[in-house]
Every structure is written in structure tokens, then in C-alpha cells.
Amino acid sequence: MAGEIVEKVVRFIVSEIVESPEDVQVDLLEDGPDEVVAEVKTAKTDMGRVIGRRGRVARAIRTLAQAAGDEEGLKANVEFLD
């Protein structure tokens, strides 16, 4: 499956940040032949931790997802959903 590494990396990082890792949900969507989008959902109380101050944590997660996507020859993006 395309994007498997991206999904695993994003799920691991987000699960380590939040207080309720059992509520973390990562859905992978194909957004073209060489592009995937990881949609991240967490408990409402944990979303602030995942986004971080001024979006720094979210930016770091996106950077790591892009690096994981490079391993698979894909462009990867991460969206954080309420």
C-alpha cells in the first residue's frame, strides 16, 4: 500500500505526544498517483499538544512525514482534523 511508512511514522509520533494515544486515528488518503495525505484525529484535549505553539510541532510532524514519503517516492502531507 502506498504511504504505509508515512502512516506508521505519523501514528507513532502523534501517539507519543498525546495523553490519550488510544484516541489517535490516522487515515491515509491518496491525493493523486504520487501524493498521499495523512488525516490525523485526536481527542479534543490533545489537539493543542499536537499542533504546538505557533504550529511548531505540527510543522515538525509534516517535515517528518515528507521525509517518510521520500522513502516511498511520494509527496506526503498531514492534515489535523477536529
One Martini backbone bead per residue (centre of mass of N, CA, C, O) as a GRO file, in nm:
protein
   82
    1MET     BB    1   0.095   0.037   0.023
    2ALA     BB    2   0.069   0.358  -0.011
    3GLY     BB    3   0.209   0.516   0.277
    4GLU     BB    4   0.289   0.331   0.519
    5ILE     BB    5   0.524   0.488   0.646
    6VAL     BB    6   0.376   0.749   0.699
    7GLU     BB    7   0.163   0.636   0.891
    8LYS     BB    8   0.355   0.520   1.106
    9VAL     BB    9   0.503   0.781   1.179
   10VAL     BB   10   0.262   0.956   1.258
   11ARG     BB   11   0.140   0.768   1.472
   12PHE     BB   12   0.384   0.757   1.660
   13ILE     BB   13   0.426   1.056   1.721
   14VAL     BB   14   0.141   1.127   1.821
   15SER     BB   15   0.123   0.906   2.046
   16GLU     BB   16   0.368   1.035   2.214
   17ILE     BB   17   0.231   1.321   2.274
   18VAL     BB   18  -0.020   1.221   2.389
   19GLU     BB   19  -0.247   1.118   2.650
   20SER     BB   20  -0.444   0.958   2.422
   21PRO     BB   21  -0.348   0.710   2.214
   22GLU     BB   22  -0.629   0.560   2.160
   23ASP     BB   23  -0.747   0.832   1.994
   24VAL     BB   24  -0.575   0.783   1.756
   25GLN     BB   25  -0.620   0.888   1.406
   26VAL     BB   26  -0.505   0.752   1.085
   27ASP     BB   27  -0.567   0.866   0.758
   28LEU     BB   28  -0.518   0.751   0.424
   29LEU     BB   29  -0.486   0.951   0.128
   30GLU     BB   30  -0.517   0.969  -0.207
   31ASP     BB   31  -0.368   1.259  -0.412
   32GLY     BB   32  -0.271   1.077  -0.632
   33PRO     BB   33  -0.010   0.895  -0.760
   34ASP     BB   34   0.228   1.073  -0.565
   35GLU     BB   35   0.005   1.128  -0.324
   36VAL     BB   36  -0.039   1.194   0.030
   37VAL     BB   37  -0.281   1.199   0.309
   38ALA     BB   38  -0.273   1.266   0.654
   39GLU     BB   39  -0.528   1.213   0.885
   40VAL     BB   40  -0.564   1.371   1.204
   41LYS     BB   41  -0.699   1.233   1.510
   42THR     BB   42  -0.804   1.352   1.831
   43ALA     BB   43  -0.844   1.451   2.115
   44LYS     BB   44  -0.937   1.759   2.204
   45THR     BB   45  -0.713   1.787   2.437
   46ASP     BB   46  -0.462   1.707   2.223
   47MET     BB   47  -0.439   1.907   1.981
   48GLY     BB   48  -0.249   2.122   2.106
   49ARG     BB   49  -0.001   1.936   2.127
   50VAL     BB   50   0.023   1.874   1.818
   51ILE     BB   51   0.054   2.173   1.723
   52GLY     BB   52   0.146   2.389   1.903
   53ARG     BB   53   0.335   2.653   1.909
   54ARG     BB   54   0.280   2.805   1.619
   55GLY     BB   55   0.301   2.506   1.480
   56ARG     BB   56   0.569   2.343   1.536
   57VAL     BB   57   0.484   2.047   1.563
   58ALA     BB   58   0.330   2.024   1.298
   59ARG     BB   59   0.574   2.093   1.120
   60ALA     BB   60   0.746   1.851   1.211
   61ILE     BB   61   0.552   1.630   1.120
   62ARG     BB   62   0.553   1.709   0.821
   63THR     BB   63   0.855   1.668   0.775
   64LEU     BB   64   0.859   1.363   0.847
   65ALA     BB   65   0.650   1.279   0.634
   66GLN     BB   66   0.817   1.368   0.390
   67ALA     BB   67   1.055   1.180   0.445
   68ALA     BB   68   0.886   0.920   0.429
   69GLY     BB   69   0.787   0.970   0.139
   70ASP     BB   70   1.068   0.962   0.004
   71GLU     BB   71   1.108   0.654   0.052
   72GLU     BB   72   0.842   0.605  -0.155
   73GLY     BB   73   0.806   0.838  -0.373
   74LEU     BB   74   0.642   1.064  -0.210
   75LYS     BB   75   0.399   1.299  -0.138
   76ALA     BB   76   0.353   1.446   0.185
   77ASN     BB   77   0.072   1.510   0.402
   78VAL     BB   78  -0.075   1.694   0.685
   79GLU     BB   79  -0.387   1.670   0.865
   80PHE     BB   80  -0.577   1.846   1.114
   81LEU     BB   81  -0.858   1.725   1.290
   82ASP     BB   82  -1.157   1.773   1.484
   0.00000   0.00000   0.00000
